[in-house]
Amino acid sequence: MSLLHIEEPVGQAEAWDSHPIWRLGFRPFYLVAAAFAALAIPLWMLRYLGWWPAGAGNWLHVGFAWHMHEMVFGMAAAVVVGFLYTAAFNWTGFWTPVRGKLAALVGLWLLGRLAMLLAPPLAGALVDWLFLPAAAWPLWRVMQKAGNRRNYFLVGLLGLMALANGVFHAITLGWITASPIPPVQAAVLVIVLMEAAIGTRIIPMFTRNGAPGTNPQVQPKLDKWSLGLVVAFSVSWVAMAPAWLVAPIGVAAAALVLLRLWRWQALRTGAVPLLWIMHLSYAWIAAGLVLLSLSRWQVVSASAGFHALTVGSMAGLILGMMTRTTLGHTGRPLRAGKFETAMFGLIQFSALSRVLSALGWDGGPGMLVASAVCWTAAFGLYVYVYAPYLSRARVDGKPG
């Protein structure tokens, strides 16, 4: 079955691919991404603490860069693709991959995760790298067919992630002599750009609709300046520009992020977990930019900044959007209960513990372990609560 053909699903065939899980991209990709996030970090901690052997295949070859790669090009990439497939269906009215085509892409992603652990290095690199181009092409076809030029840049950002992944593999295979960390950092910054752009569109709207009495103030010029500074910081960081250039851009970008959050009335969302998780996670972008700026002056480690961006912002927004998207697109009320509130709190504790550990506030592995436990519990809770929602038809009978 070709992945390159776009069509609306037909009928209710008596086949495995008619199961509700294959009806829209968010369903399988959110489920496998959350399950992988909950399993991979404990596995990594066992390896980090020396309680699990290095093994063979790509695990041995990639070494301690494995967890960085898998959280960005594995877990986060799956969520991004699931979200974009679902959003593009809403934006354009055209179906993104569903049924067998969607299952094939999920299978390719799963094969990539196994290959990164067990396959010979070259085979593992090839299988893993193929996922992002294979997922981006149908998205591009849908955008192009609908003339949805406004969102072409999202396909381009997926292409940049694929490029960064290719550089990572070229380094680990010995084709390029360099550290494998910079391409992962570049991919993180690409995801931050996605978060910043999409958050600019949706967070004020969600706040206005979900928090009675709020009136978020949106100023398009300020938004453009803010996003432009995030782009400028990302480019200057990847280009290894001098500290005197990178740091001021990062601090200015962080200041505009916080200013816009204040204008979006973030402080008035405390009673609505589906909103405060998005505002608080967006604020972690500012924290990450400031910490990275300080790291260029060698005041703190870059690890603190990137973990603020990945655990605080990326994982926080992922959980916030996965819960909201799942509730909305399965026909359920947009209301967070005790499990959702627990997930959101746990991921924030995970972020804080991990950043403090990177800042040297922990003499041993205590905060690192605490961060891993909170992370695993947050994503494990998502799987426990939301797997039934994702694997059943919409309660309102609508397609998707």
C-alpha positions as CSV (number, residue, x, y, z in Angstrom):
1,M,0.0,0.0,0.0
2,S,1.5,3.3,-1.1
3,L,2.3,6.0,1.4
4,L,2.3,8.6,-1.4
5,H,-1.4,8.5,-2.3
6,I,-3.9,10.8,-0.5
7,E,-7.5,9.6,-0.2
8,E,-10.3,9.6,2.3
9,P,-10.9,6.2,4.0
10,V,-13.8,4.3,2.6
11,G,-16.3,2.0,4.1
12,Q,-16.0,-0.1,7.2
13,A,-14.0,-3.0,5.9
14,E,-13.7,-6.1,8.0
15,A,-10.0,-5.7,8.3
16,W,-7.4,-5.0,11.0
17,D,-6.8,-1.6,9.6
18,S,-10.4,-0.5,10.2
19,H,-9.7,-0.5,13.9
20,P,-10.3,3.0,15.5
21,I,-6.6,3.3,16.4
22,W,-5.9,3.9,12.7
23,R,-8.5,6.6,12.0
24,L,-6.3,9.6,12.5
25,G,-2.6,10.3,13.1
26,F,-2.8,11.3,16.8
27,R,-4.2,8.0,17.9
28,P,-1.3,5.6,17.3
29,F,1.5,8.1,17.4
30,Y,0.5,9.5,20.8
31,L,0.2,6.0,22.2
32,V,3.5,4.7,21.0
33,A,5.3,7.9,21.9
34,A,4.0,8.0,25.4
35,A,4.7,4.3,26.0
36,F,8.2,4.6,24.6
37,A,8.9,7.7,26.8
38,A,7.7,5.8,29.9
39,L,10.0,2.8,29.0
40,A,13.1,4.4,27.6
41,I,14.1,6.6,30.5
42,P,14.0,3.8,33.1
43,L,16.0,1.7,30.6
44,W,18.5,4.5,30.2
45,M,18.8,5.1,34.0
46,L,19.6,1.4,34.5
47,R,22.4,1.8,31.9
48,Y,23.6,5.1,33.4
49,L,23.8,3.7,36.9
50,G,25.7,0.6,35.5
51,W,22.9,-1.9,36.3
52,W,22.3,-2.8,32.7
53,P,24.9,-4.1,30.2
54,A,25.7,-2.0,27.2
55,G,24.6,-4.9,24.9
56,A,25.3,-4.8,21.2
57,G,24.2,-3.2,17.9
58,N,23.4,0.5,17.9
59,W,23.0,0.7,21.7
60,L,26.8,0.0,22.0
61,H,27.7,2.0,18.9
62,V,25.8,5.2,19.7
63,G,26.6,5.0,23.4
64,F,25.5,7.6,25.9
65,A,24.0,9.8,23.1
66,W,21.3,7.1,22.7
67,H,18.8,8.7,25.2
68,M,19.3,12.2,23.7
69,H,18.7,10.9,20.2
70,E,15.7,8.8,21.1
71,M,13.9,11.4,23.1
72,V,14.2,13.9,20.2
73,F,14.1,11.9,17.0
74,G,12.1,9.1,18.5
75,M,9.5,10.2,21.1
76,A,9.2,13.9,20.2
77,A,9.2,13.2,16.4
78,A,6.3,10.7,16.8
79,V,4.2,13.3,18.7
80,V,5.0,16.0,16.2
81,V,3.9,13.9,13.3
82,G,0.8,12.7,15.1
83,F,-0.1,16.3,15.9
84,L,0.6,17.6,12.4
85,Y,-1.4,14.8,10.7
86,T,-4.4,15.7,12.9
87,A,-4.0,19.4,12.6
88,A,-3.5,19.2,8.8
89,F,-6.8,17.3,8.5
90,N,-8.5,20.1,10.3
91,W,-6.8,22.9,8.4
92,T,-7.3,21.4,4.9
93,G,-10.2,19.0,5.0
94,F,-8.0,16.4,3.3
95,W,-7.1,13.1,4.9
96,T,-3.5,12.7,6.1
97,P,-2.4,9.0,6.2
98,V,-4.9,6.7,7.9
99,R,-5.6,3.0,8.1
100,G,-2.9,0.9,6.4
101,K,-0.8,3.8,5.4
102,L,-0.8,5.2,8.9
103,A,0.0,1.7,10.3
104,A,3.0,1.4,7.9
105,L,4.4,4.7,9.2
106,V,3.9,3.7,12.8
107,G,5.6,0.3,12.0
108,L,8.6,2.2,10.4
109,W,8.9,4.3,13.6
110,L,8.8,1.2,15.8
111,L,11.3,-0.5,13.6
112,G,13.6,2.5,14.0
113,R,13.4,2.2,17.8
114,L,14.4,-1.4,17.7
115,A,17.1,-0.7,15.1
116,M,18.6,2.0,17.3
117,L,19.0,-0.6,20.0
118,L,19.8,-3.9,18.2
119,A,20.6,-3.4,14.6
120,P,24.1,-3.1,13.1
121,P,25.1,0.6,13.1
122,L,24.6,1.3,9.4
123,A,21.3,-0.5,9.1
124,G,20.1,1.1,12.3
125,A,21.0,4.5,11.1
126,L,19.2,4.0,7.7
127,V,16.0,2.6,9.2
128,D,15.8,5.3,11.9
129,W,16.5,8.2,9.4
130,L,13.8,7.1,6.9
131,F,10.9,7.9,9.3
132,L,10.9,11.7,9.1
133,P,11.2,11.9,5.3
134,A,8.5,9.2,4.9
135,A,6.2,11.1,7.3
136,A,6.9,14.5,5.9
137,W,6.0,13.6,2.3
138,P,2.3,12.8,2.7
139,L,2.0,16.0,4.9
140,W,3.5,18.0,2.1
141,R,1.1,16.5,-0.4
142,V,-1.9,17.4,1.7
143,M,-0.7,21.0,2.2
144,Q,0.1,21.4,-1.5
145,K,-3.2,19.9,-2.6
146,A,-5.1,22.3,-0.3
147,G,-2.9,25.3,-1.2
148,N,-2.2,25.7,2.6
149,R,0.9,27.8,2.1
150,R,0.7,29.3,5.6
151,N,1.8,26.0,7.1
152,Y,4.4,24.9,4.5
153,F,7.1,26.0,7.0
154,L,6.1,23.1,9.3
155,V,7.0,20.6,6.6
156,G,10.3,22.5,6.2
157,L,11.0,22.1,9.9
158,L,10.5,18.4,9.7
159,G,13.0,18.4,6.9
160,L,15.5,20.2,9.1
161,M,15.0,17.6,11.8
162,A,15.7,14.9,9.2
163,L,18.9,16.7,8.2
164,A,20.0,17.0,11.8
165,N,19.3,13.3,12.3
166,G,21.3,12.5,9.2
167,V,24.3,14.5,10.6
168,F,24.0,12.7,13.9
169,H,24.2,9.3,12.2
170,A,27.1,10.4,10.0
171,I,29.0,11.4,13.1
172,T,28.2,8.2,15.0
173,L,29.2,6.1,12.0
174,G,32.5,7.9,11.8
175,W,31.9,9.7,8.5
176,I,32.2,13.1,10.1
177,T,34.7,13.8,13.0
178,A,32.6,15.7,15.5
179,S,30.6,15.4,18.6
180,P,27.1,13.9,18.1
181,I,25.6,16.3,20.6
182,P,25.3,19.5,18.3
183,P,22.9,17.9,15.8
184,V,20.6,16.8,18.6
185,Q,20.7,20.3,20.0
186,A,19.9,21.7,16.6
187,A,16.8,19.4,16.4
188,V,15.7,20.5,19.9
189,L,15.9,24.1,18.7
190,V,13.8,23.2,15.6
191,I,11.1,21.7,17.9
192,V,11.3,24.8,20.1
193,L,10.6,26.9,16.9
194,M,7.5,24.7,16.3
195,E,6.4,25.1,19.9
196,A,6.9,28.9,19.7
197,A,5.0,29.3,16.4
198,I,2.1,26.9,17.2
199,G,1.8,28.2,20.8
200,T,1.6,31.7,19.5
201,R,-1.5,30.7,17.5
202,I,-3.3,28.5,20.0
203,I,-2.5,29.5,23.6
204,P,-4.2,32.9,23.6
205,M,-7.3,31.3,21.8
206,F,-7.5,28.4,24.2
207,T,-7.1,30.8,27.1
208,R,-9.9,33.1,25.9
209,N,-12.2,30.1,25.3
210,G,-11.3,28.1,28.4
211,A,-10.7,30.6,31.3
212,P,-13.8,32.7,31.9
213,G,-13.2,36.4,32.3
214,T,-9.8,36.4,30.5
215,N,-9.0,38.5,27.5
216,P,-5.5,37.6,26.2
217,Q,-3.9,40.5,24.3
218,V,-2.3,39.5,21.0
219,Q,-0.1,41.9,19.2
220,P,1.1,40.5,15.8
221,K,4.2,42.7,15.6
222,L,5.3,41.6,19.0
223,D,4.7,37.9,18.1
224,K,6.8,38.3,14.9
225,W,9.6,40.0,16.8
226,S,9.5,37.2,19.4
227,L,9.5,34.4,16.9
228,G,12.2,36.2,14.9
229,L,14.5,36.4,17.9
230,V,14.0,32.7,18.7
231,V,15.0,31.9,15.1
232,A,18.0,34.2,15.4
233,F,19.1,32.6,18.6
234,S,18.7,29.1,17.2
235,V,20.7,29.9,14.1
236,S,23.5,31.7,16.1
237,W,23.7,28.8,18.5
238,V,24.0,26.2,15.8
239,A,26.5,28.3,14.0
240,M,28.5,28.5,17.2
241,A,28.5,32.3,17.1
242,P,30.5,34.1,19.9
243,A,29.0,34.7,23.3
244,W,28.7,38.5,22.8
245,L,26.2,37.8,20.0
246,V,24.4,34.7,21.2
247,A,23.7,35.7,24.8
248,P,22.0,39.1,24.2
249,I,19.8,37.5,21.5
250,G,18.8,34.7,23.9
251,V,18.0,37.1,26.8
252,A,16.0,39.4,24.5
253,A,14.1,36.4,23.1
254,A,13.3,35.1,26.6
255,A,12.1,38.5,27.7
256,L,9.6,38.7,24.8
257,V,8.4,35.2,25.6
258,L,7.6,36.2,29.1
259,L,6.1,39.5,28.1
260,R,3.7,37.7,25.7
261,L,2.8,35.2,28.4
262,W,1.9,38.1,30.7
263,R,-0.2,39.7,28.0
264,W,-1.9,36.3,27.4
265,Q,-2.9,36.4,31.1
266,A,-1.0,33.3,32.1
267,L,-1.5,34.1,35.8
268,R,-5.3,33.7,35.5
269,T,-5.2,30.1,34.3
270,G,-4.3,28.5,37.6
271,A,-7.8,26.9,38.0
272,V,-7.7,25.3,34.6
273,P,-5.0,22.6,34.3
274,L,-5.4,22.2,30.5
275,L,-4.4,25.9,30.3
276,W,-1.7,26.3,33.0
277,I,0.3,23.4,31.7
278,M,0.6,25.1,28.3
279,H,1.5,28.5,29.8
280,L,4.0,27.1,32.3
281,S,5.6,24.9,29.6
282,Y,5.8,27.8,27.3
283,A,7.6,29.8,30.0
284,W,10.2,27.0,30.2
285,I,11.3,28.2,26.7
286,A,12.3,31.5,28.3
287,A,14.2,29.7,31.1
288,G,16.0,27.5,28.6
289,L,17.0,30.5,26.5
290,V,18.4,32.4,29.5
291,L,20.3,29.3,30.7
292,L,21.8,28.7,27.3
293,S,22.8,32.4,27.1
294,L,24.5,32.1,30.5
295,S,26.2,28.9,29.3
296,R,27.9,30.8,26.5
297,W,29.5,32.9,29.3
298,Q,30.4,29.6,31.0
299,V,28.3,30.5,34.0
300,V,26.2,27.3,33.8
301,S,26.3,24.2,31.7
302,A,24.4,24.0,28.4
303,S,22.9,20.8,29.7
304,A,20.7,22.9,32.1
305,G,19.4,25.0,29.3
306,F,18.6,22.1,27.0
307,H,16.9,20.1,29.7
308,A,14.8,23.2,30.5
309,L,13.8,23.2,26.8
310,T,13.3,19.4,26.5
311,V,11.8,18.3,29.8
312,G,10.2,21.6,30.8
313,S,9.0,23.0,27.6
314,M,8.9,20.1,25.1
315,A,7.6,17.3,27.4
316,G,5.2,19.7,29.2
317,L,3.7,20.9,25.9
318,I,3.6,17.4,24.6
319,L,1.6,16.2,27.6
320,G,-0.6,19.2,27.5
321,M,-1.4,18.9,23.8
322,M,-1.7,15.1,23.8
323,T,-4.4,15.3,26.5
324,R,-6.2,18.2,24.9
325,T,-6.0,16.7,21.4
326,T,-7.1,13.3,22.5
327,L,-10.1,14.6,24.5
328,G,-11.2,16.9,21.7
329,H,-10.7,14.5,18.9
330,T,-12.5,11.6,20.6
331,G,-15.5,13.8,21.4
332,R,-14.9,14.1,25.1
333,P,-15.2,17.3,27.2
334,L,-12.1,19.5,27.4
335,R,-11.8,19.0,31.1
336,A,-8.8,17.8,33.2
337,G,-9.4,15.5,36.1
338,K,-7.1,14.2,38.8
339,F,-5.0,12.1,36.5
340,E,-4.3,14.9,34.1
341,T,-3.4,17.2,36.9
342,A,-1.1,14.6,38.3
343,M,0.6,14.2,34.9
344,F,1.1,17.9,34.5
345,G,2.5,18.3,38.0
346,L,4.8,15.3,37.6
347,I,6.4,16.5,34.4
348,Q,7.0,19.9,36.0
349,F,8.7,18.3,39.0
350,S,10.7,16.2,36.5
351,A,11.9,19.3,34.7
352,L,12.8,21.2,37.9
353,S,14.8,18.2,39.3
354,R,16.6,17.7,36.0
355,V,17.6,21.3,35.6
356,L,18.7,21.6,39.2
357,S,20.8,18.4,38.7
358,A,22.4,19.9,35.6
359,L,23.1,23.1,37.7
360,G,25.1,21.0,40.2
361,W,22.6,21.3,43.1
362,D,22.7,17.5,43.6
363,G,25.9,15.8,44.8
364,G,24.8,12.4,43.7
365,P,22.2,10.9,41.3
366,G,19.3,11.7,43.6
367,M,17.7,14.5,41.6
368,L,18.5,12.7,38.3
369,V,16.6,9.6,39.6
370,A,13.8,11.8,40.9
371,S,13.4,13.4,37.5
372,A,13.4,10.0,35.8
373,V,10.7,8.7,38.2
374,C,8.5,11.7,37.7
375,W,8.9,11.6,33.9
376,T,8.1,7.9,33.8
377,A,5.0,8.3,36.1
378,A,3.7,11.2,34.0
379,F,3.9,9.4,30.6
380,G,2.8,6.1,32.2
381,L,-0.3,7.8,33.5
382,Y,-1.1,9.1,30.1
383,V,-0.9,5.6,28.6
384,Y,-3.0,4.1,31.5
385,V,-5.8,6.7,31.2
386,Y,-5.7,7.5,27.5
387,A,-5.0,4.2,25.8
388,P,-8.7,3.3,25.9
389,Y,-9.7,6.7,24.5
390,L,-7.2,6.4,21.6
391,S,-8.2,2.8,20.7
392,R,-12.0,3.4,20.7
393,A,-14.3,5.3,18.2
394,R,-15.2,8.9,18.9
395,V,-18.0,9.0,21.4
396,D,-19.9,11.6,19.3
397,G,-19.8,9.3,16.2
398,K,-17.8,11.8,14.0
399,P,-15.0,10.6,11.8
400,G,-11.4,10.7,13.0
